[in-house]
Amino acid sequence: MDADADELRDYLMDYCGTAAFGVGAAAMFQMQEIESADDEGLFGIARDLGVDAERFGLEED
């Protein structure tokens, strides 16, 4: 995993961590997925959440 993927993972963890206070269990489950996702999985999660992964230097394969 490269530094860009680590940066995206950190961003998504913060994004979902903030949501966990308002939404609850669904965001906590999403955080578990983010922790275990590979680079491609992170891109998919980011896309599903509406986060532009390309700003982290990642592109969909």
TILOVEX-375688 format. One record per atom (N, C-alpha, C, O, CB): residue number from 1; atom name; x, y, z negated. Coordinates in Angstrom, 3 decimals, padded with zeros to 6 digits, always signed. Glycine has a CB too. Layout:
N
> NUM / CA / X / Y / Z .
...
END
This chain:
61
> 1 / N / +000.852 / -001.172 / +000.000 .
> 1 / CA / +000.000 / +000.000 / +000.000 .
> 1 / C / +000.896 / +001.234 / +000.000 .
> 1 / O / +001.891 / +001.292 / -000.723 .
> 1 / CB / -000.968 / -000.001 / -001.224 .
> 2 / N / +000.539 / +002.198 / +000.803 .
> 2 / CA / +001.358 / +003.409 / +000.874 .
> 2 / C / +000.837 / +004.482 / -000.079 .
> 2 / O / -000.225 / +004.339 / -000.684 .
> 2 / CB / +001.388 / +003.949 / +002.308 .
> 3 / N / +001.614 / +005.558 / -000.196 .
> 3 / CA / +001.270 / +006.634 / -001.124 .
> 3 / C / -000.060 / +007.271 / -000.773 .
> 3 / O / -000.801 / +007.681 / -001.666 .
> 3 / CB / +002.358 / +007.691 / -001.134 .
> 4 / N / -000.382 / +007.363 / +000.530 .
> 4 / CA / -001.648 / +007.965 / +000.933 .
> 4 / C / -002.830 / +007.142 / +000.423 .
> 4 / O / -003.839 / +007.698 / -000.010 .
> 4 / CB / -001.713 / +008.097 / +002.460 .
> 5 / N / -002.703 / +005.828 / +000.475 .
> 5 / CA / -003.774 / +004.971 / -000.030 .
> 5 / C / -003.899 / +005.114 / -001.544 .
> 5 / O / -005.006 / +005.107 / -002.081 .
> 5 / CB / -003.515 / +003.499 / +000.350 .
> 6 / N / -002.772 / +005.244 / -002.227 .
> 6 / CA / -002.818 / +005.453 / -003.675 .
> 6 / C / -003.510 / +006.772 / -004.004 .
> 6 / O / -004.282 / +006.849 / -004.959 .
> 6 / CB / -001.399 / +005.432 / -004.270 .
> 7 / N / -003.233 / +007.805 / -003.216 .
> 7 / CA / -003.854 / +009.110 / -003.423 .
> 7 / C / -005.365 / +009.027 / -003.195 .
> 7 / O / -006.148 / +009.594 / -003.957 .
> 7 / CB / -003.227 / +010.162 / -002.484 .
> 8 / N / -005.766 / +008.313 / -002.136 .
> 8 / CA / -007.194 / +008.125 / -001.868 .
> 8 / C / -007.841 / +007.335 / -002.994 .
> 8 / O / -008.936 / +007.677 / -003.441 .
> 8 / CB / -007.408 / +007.408 / -000.522 .
> 9 / N / -007.173 / +006.275 / -003.460 .
> 9 / CA / -007.723 / +005.470 / -004.559 .
> 9 / C / -007.942 / +006.354 / -005.794 .
> 9 / O / -008.997 / +006.290 / -006.426 .
> 9 / CB / -006.771 / +004.278 / -004.902 .
> 10 / N / -006.948 / +007.173 / -006.131 .
> 10 / CA / -007.071 / +008.071 / -007.280 .
> 10 / C / -008.246 / +009.034 / -007.104 .
> 10 / O / -009.011 / +009.269 / -008.039 .
> 10 / CB / -005.769 / +008.860 / -007.483 .
> 11 / N / -008.380 / +009.587 / -005.896 .
> 11 / CA / -009.481 / +010.513 / -005.623 .
> 11 / C / -010.829 / +009.815 / -005.799 .
> 11 / O / -011.736 / +010.352 / -006.436 .
> 11 / CB / -009.362 / +011.089 / -004.196 .
> 12 / N / -010.954 / +008.616 / -005.229 .
> 12 / CA / -012.222 / +007.882 / -005.315 .
> 12 / C / -012.536 / +007.480 / -006.753 .
> 12 / O / -013.698 / +007.494 / -007.158 .
> 12 / CB / -012.177 / +006.635 / -004.423 .
> 13 / N / -011.515 / +007.125 / -007.525 .
> 13 / CA / -011.740 / +006.785 / -008.929 .
> 13 / C / -012.258 / +008.004 / -009.689 .
> 13 / O / -013.173 / +007.883 / -010.504 .
> 13 / CB / -010.440 / +006.258 / -009.577 .
> 14 / N / -011.683 / +009.168 / -009.431 .
> 14 / CA / -012.172 / +010.400 / -010.075 .
> 14 / C / -013.598 / +010.711 / -009.632 .
> 14 / O / -014.445 / +011.078 / -010.446 .
> 14 / CB / -011.243 / +011.593 / -009.746 .
> 15 / N / -013.852 / +010.561 / -008.335 .
> 15 / CA / -015.169 / +010.841 / -007.755 .
> 15 / C / -016.233 / +009.963 / -008.407 .
> 15 / O / -017.281 / +010.451 / -008.832 .
> 15 / CB / -015.151 / +010.615 / -006.225 .
> 16 / N / -015.954 / +008.667 / -008.481 .
> 16 / CA / -016.934 / +007.740 / -009.054 .
> 16 / C / -016.965 / +007.829 / -010.575 .
> 16 / O / -018.012 / +007.603 / -011.182 .
> 16 / CB / -016.622 / +006.307 / -008.625 .
> 17 / N / -015.848 / +008.150 / -011.193 .
> 17 / CA / -015.819 / +008.314 / -012.643 .
> 17 / C / -016.715 / +009.446 / -013.083 .
> 17 / O / -017.403 / +009.347 / -014.099 .
> 17 / CB / -014.404 / +008.560 / -013.123 .
> 18 / N / -016.707 / +010.524 / -012.318 .
> 18 / CA / -017.581 / +011.663 / -012.610 .
> 18 / C / -019.036 / +011.243 / -012.441 .
> 18 / O / -019.889 / +011.609 / -013.249 .
> 18 / CB / -017.250 / +012.870 / -011.688 .
> 19 / N / -019.320 / +010.475 / -011.391 .
> 19 / CA / -020.689 / +010.022 / -011.138 .
> 19 / C / -021.168 / +009.053 / -012.213 .
> 19 / O / -022.365 / +008.972 / -012.487 .
> 19 / CB / -020.781 / +009.359 / -009.767 .
> 20 / N / -020.246 / +008.323 / -012.817 .
> 20 / CA / -020.619 / +007.329 / -013.827 .
> 20 / C / -021.339 / +007.974 / -015.008 .
> 20 / O / -022.187 / +007.342 / -015.637 .
> 20 / CB / -019.379 / +006.583 / -014.319 .
> 21 / N / -021.007 / +009.219 / -015.308 .
> 21 / CA / -021.674 / +009.897 / -016.420 .
> 21 / C / -023.126 / +010.226 / -016.092 .
> 21 / O / -023.973 / +010.265 / -016.985 .
> 21 / CB / -020.925 / +011.172 / -016.782 .
> 22 / N / -023.417 / +010.465 / -014.803 .
> 22 / CA / -024.776 / +010.814 / -014.418 .
> 22 / C / -025.581 / +009.635 / -013.918 .
> 22 / O / -026.781 / +009.545 / -014.175 .
> 22 / CB / -024.747 / +011.866 / -013.373 .
> 23 / N / -024.931 / +008.731 / -013.205 .
> 23 / CA / -025.638 / +007.629 / -012.553 .
> 23 / C / -025.575 / +006.349 / -013.374 .
> 23 / O / -026.560 / +005.616 / -013.458 .
> 23 / CB / -025.060 / +007.382 / -011.171 .
> 24 / N / -024.440 / +006.079 / -013.970 .
> 24 / CA / -024.321 / +004.911 / -014.821 .
> 24 / C / -023.690 / +003.708 / -014.167 .
> 24 / O / -022.629 / +003.807 / -013.551 .
> 24 / CB / -025.637 / +004.540 / -015.311 .
> 25 / N / -024.342 / +002.574 / -014.302 .
> 25 / CA / -023.771 / +001.280 / -013.938 .
> 25 / C / -023.354 / +001.174 / -012.467 .
> 25 / O / -022.343 / +000.542 / -012.161 .
> 25 / CB / -024.758 / +000.201 / -014.247 .
> 26 / N / -024.096 / +001.764 / -011.579 .
> 26 / CA / -023.760 / +001.667 / -010.151 .
> 26 / C / -022.385 / +002.267 / -009.864 .
> 26 / O / -021.602 / +001.695 / -009.106 .
> 26 / CB / -024.828 / +002.376 / -009.298 .
> 27 / N / -022.095 / +003.402 / -010.460 .
> 27 / CA / -020.798 / +004.045 / -010.259 .
> 27 / C / -019.689 / +003.233 / -010.917 .
> 27 / O / -018.576 / +003.177 / -010.395 .
> 27 / CB / -020.813 / +005.477 / -010.819 .
> 28 / N / -019.971 / +002.609 / -012.042 .
> 28 / CA / -018.967 / +001.773 / -012.705 .
> 28 / C / -018.622 / +000.573 / -011.840 .
> 28 / O / -017.454 / +000.195 / -011.758 .
> 28 / CB / -019.469 / +001.306 / -014.083 .
> 29 / N / -019.604 / -000.030 / -011.195 .
> 29 / CA / -019.367 / -001.144 / -010.290 .
> 29 / C / -018.520 / -000.684 / -009.112 .
> 29 / O / -017.610 / -001.393 / -008.683 .
> 29 / CB / -020.699 / -001.742 / -009.798 .
> 30 / N / -018.818 / +000.497 / -008.591 .
> 30 / CA / -018.059 / +001.059 / -007.474 .
> 30 / C / -016.597 / +001.262 / -007.873 .
> 30 / O / -015.703 / +001.038 / -007.058 .
> 30 / CB / -018.681 / +002.396 / -007.012 .
> 31 / N / -016.344 / +001.678 / -009.099 .
> 31 / CA / -014.974 / +001.872 / -009.577 .
> 31 / C / -014.205 / +000.555 / -009.586 .
> 31 / O / -013.016 / +000.532 / -009.268 .
> 31 / CB / -014.979 / +002.487 / -010.982 .
> 32 / N / -014.867 / -000.533 / -009.944 .
> 32 / CA / -014.222 / -001.844 / -009.921 .
> 32 / C / -013.863 / -002.231 / -008.496 .
> 32 / O / -012.792 / -002.790 / -008.260 .
> 32 / CB / -015.134 / -002.909 / -010.549 .
> 33 / N / -014.742 / -001.943 / -007.544 .
> 33 / CA / -014.455 / -002.230 / -006.137 .
> 33 / C / -013.256 / -001.421 / -005.652 .
> 33 / O / -012.409 / -001.938 / -004.924 .
> 33 / CB / -015.685 / -001.929 / -005.264 .
> 34 / N / -013.184 / -000.167 / -006.050 .
> 34 / CA / -012.084 / +000.708 / -005.642 .
> 34 / C / -010.758 / +000.179 / -006.182 .
> 34 / O / -009.761 / +000.165 / -005.460 .
> 34 / CB / -012.325 / +002.152 / -006.135 .
> 35 / N / -010.736 / -000.253 / -007.427 .
> 35 / CA / -009.511 / -000.757 / -008.037 .
> 35 / C / -008.954 / -001.956 / -007.294 .
> 35 / O / -007.737 / -002.103 / -007.187 .
> 35 / CB / -009.760 / -001.123 / -009.479 .
> 36 / N / -009.818 / -002.816 / -006.779 .
> 36 / CA / -009.353 / -004.053 / -006.152 .
> 36 / C / -009.296 / -003.996 / -004.629 .
> 36 / O / -008.869 / -004.966 / -004.004 .
> 36 / CB / -010.239 / -005.179 / -006.563 .
> 37 / N / -009.708 / -002.903 / -004.020 .
> 37 / CA / -009.771 / -002.803 / -002.559 .
> 37 / C / -008.386 / -002.655 / -001.928 .
> 37 / O / -007.494 / -002.018 / -002.489 .
> 37 / CB / -010.645 / -001.623 / -002.155 .
> 38 / N / -008.230 / -003.263 / -000.744 .
> 38 / CA / -007.024 / -003.027 / +000.048 .
> 38 / C / -007.220 / -001.726 / +000.826 .
> 38 / O / -008.248 / -001.063 / +000.685 .
> 38 / CB / -006.727 / -004.233 / +001.019 .
> 39 / N / -006.221 / -001.358 / +001.656 .
> 39 / CA / -006.301 / -000.087 / +002.383 .
> 39 / C / -007.560 / +000.004 / +003.241 .
> 39 / O / -008.224 / +001.040 / +003.261 .
> 39 / CB / -005.068 / +000.092 / +003.261 .
> 40 / N / -007.887 / -001.069 / +003.945 .
> 40 / CA / -009.072 / -001.074 / +004.807 .
> 40 / C / -010.347 / -000.940 / +003.979 .
> 40 / O / -011.280 / -000.236 / +004.365 .
> 40 / CB / -009.122 / -002.363 / +005.648 .
> 41 / N / -010.373 / -001.620 / +002.841 .
> 41 / CA / -011.524 / -001.530 / +001.955 .
> 41 / C / -011.709 / -000.134 / +001.394 .
> 41 / O / -012.834 / +000.350 / +001.265 .
> 41 / CB / -011.386 / -002.514 / +000.828 .
> 42 / N / -010.586 / +000.521 / +001.056 .
> 42 / CA / -010.664 / +001.897 / +000.561 .
> 42 / C / -011.258 / +002.815 / +001.614 .
> 42 / O / -012.074 / +003.682 / +001.302 .
> 42 / CB / -009.278 / +002.403 / +000.146 .
> 43 / N / -010.845 / +002.622 / +002.873 .
> 43 / CA / -011.377 / +003.446 / +003.957 .
> 43 / C / -012.886 / +003.256 / +004.053 .
> 43 / O / -013.628 / +004.227 / +004.204 .
> 43 / CB / -010.697 / +003.094 / +005.304 .
> 44 / N / -013.339 / +002.009 / +003.967 .
> 44 / CA / -014.775 / +001.726 / +004.040 .
> 44 / C / -015.550 / +002.342 / +002.889 .
> 44 / O / -016.636 / +002.888 / +003.087 .
> 44 / CB / -015.009 / +000.237 / +004.060 .
> 45 / N / -014.996 / +002.258 / +001.687 .
> 45 / CA / -015.653 / +002.854 / +000.521 .
> 45 / C / -015.738 / +004.362 / +000.695 .
> 45 / O / -016.781 / +004.968 / +000.451 .
> 45 / CB / -014.896 / +002.502 / -000.784 .
> 46 / N / -014.630 / +004.962 / +001.121 .
> 46 / CA / -014.609 / +006.415 / +001.341 .
> 46 / C / -015.670 / +006.812 / +002.366 .
> 46 / O / -016.402 / +007.781 / +002.166 .
> 46 / CB / -013.206 / +006.877 / +001.817 .
> 47 / N / -015.750 / +006.059 / +003.462 .
> 47 / CA / -016.739 / +006.343 / +004.510 .
> 47 / C / -018.157 / +006.244 / +003.944 .
> 47 / O / -019.002 / +007.098 / +004.212 .
> 47 / CB / -016.567 / +005.366 / +005.703 .
> 48 / N / -018.409 / +005.195 / +003.162 .
> 48 / CA / -019.747 / +005.001 / +002.575 .
> 48 / C / -020.122 / +006.134 / +001.624 .
> 48 / O / -021.295 / +006.486 / +001.498 .
> 48 / CB / -019.809 / +003.664 / +001.829 .
> 49 / N / -019.117 / +006.703 / +000.957 .
> 49 / CA / -019.363 / +007.788 / +000.006 .
> 49 / C / -019.343 / +009.165 / +000.662 .
> 49 / O / -019.619 / +010.175 / +000.014 .
> 49 / CB / -018.336 / +007.744 / -001.099 .
> 50 / N / -019.014 / +009.197 / +001.959 .
> 50 / CA / -018.965 / +010.472 / +002.661 .
> 50 / C / -017.670 / +011.238 / +002.458 .
> 50 / O / -017.618 / +012.448 / +002.678 .
> 50 / CB / -020.102 / +011.318 / +002.231 .
> 51 / N / -016.617 / +010.531 / +002.035 .
> 51 / CA / -015.307 / +011.148 / +001.815 .
> 51 / C / -014.473 / +010.966 / +003.079 .
> 51 / O / -014.414 / +009.865 / +003.625 .
> 51 / CB / -014.582 / +010.525 / +000.568 .
> 52 / N / -013.835 / +012.023 / +003.545 .
> 52 / CA / -013.003 / +011.976 / +004.744 .
> 52 / C / -011.638 / +011.396 / +004.399 .
> 52 / O / -010.763 / +012.114 / +003.915 .
> 52 / CB / -012.855 / +013.384 / +005.368 .
> 53 / N / -011.448 / +010.089 / +004.646 .
> 53 / CA / -010.195 / +009.417 / +004.326 .
> 53 / C / -009.037 / +009.910 / +005.185 .
> 53 / O / -007.877 / +009.776 / +004.798 .
> 53 / CB / -010.354 / +007.924 / +004.492 .
> 54 / N / -009.344 / +010.477 / +006.345 .
> 54 / CA / -008.292 / +010.968 / +007.223 .
> 54 / C / -007.530 / +012.120 / +006.591 .
> 54 / O / -006.373 / +012.353 / +006.942 .
> 54 / CB / -008.877 / +011.401 / +008.553 .
> 55 / N / -008.139 / +012.838 / +005.680 .
> 55 / CA / -007.416 / +013.935 / +005.012 .
> 55 / C / -006.332 / +013.390 / +004.086 .
> 55 / O / -005.468 / +014.140 / +003.631 .
> 55 / CB / -008.396 / +014.820 / +004.212 .
> 56 / N / -006.377 / +012.091 / +003.807 .
> 56 / CA / -005.339 / +011.420 / +003.019 .
> 56 / C / -004.338 / +010.704 / +003.919 .
> 56 / O / -003.483 / +009.964 / +003.433 .
> 56 / CB / -005.972 / +010.422 / +002.043 .
> 57 / N / -004.441 / +010.922 / +005.225 .
> 57 / CA / -003.508 / +010.317 / +006.164 .
> 57 / C / -003.862 / +008.902 / +006.559 .
> 57 / O / -003.041 / +008.204 / +007.155 .
> 57 / CB / -002.151 / +010.329 / +005.590 .
> 58 / N / -005.075 / +008.461 / +006.239 .
> 58 / CA / -005.502 / +007.105 / +006.586 .
> 58 / C / -006.495 / +007.165 / +007.744 .
> 58 / O / -007.348 / +008.050 / +007.817 .
> 58 / CB / -006.134 / +006.388 / +005.357 .
> 59 / N / -006.356 / +006.209 / +008.629 .
> 59 / CA / -007.284 / +006.097 / +009.747 .
> 59 / C / -007.830 / +004.694 / +009.805 .
> 59 / O / -007.149 / +003.732 / +009.448 .
> 59 / CB / -006.604 / +006.466 / +011.075 .
> 60 / N / -009.054 / +004.582 / +010.252 .
> 60 / CA / -009.692 / +003.266 / +010.367 .
> 60 / C / -009.000 / +002.476 / +011.474 .
> 60 / O / -008.716 / +003.006 / +012.548 .
> 60 / CB / -011.224 / +003.402 / +010.658 .
> 61 / N / -008.729 / +001.174 / +011.189 .
> 61 / CA / -008.088 / +000.311 / +012.193 .
> 61 / C / -009.046 / -000.072 / +013.280 .
> 61 / O / -008.673 / -000.794 / +014.205 .
> 61 / CB / -007.527 / -000.938 / +011.552 .
END
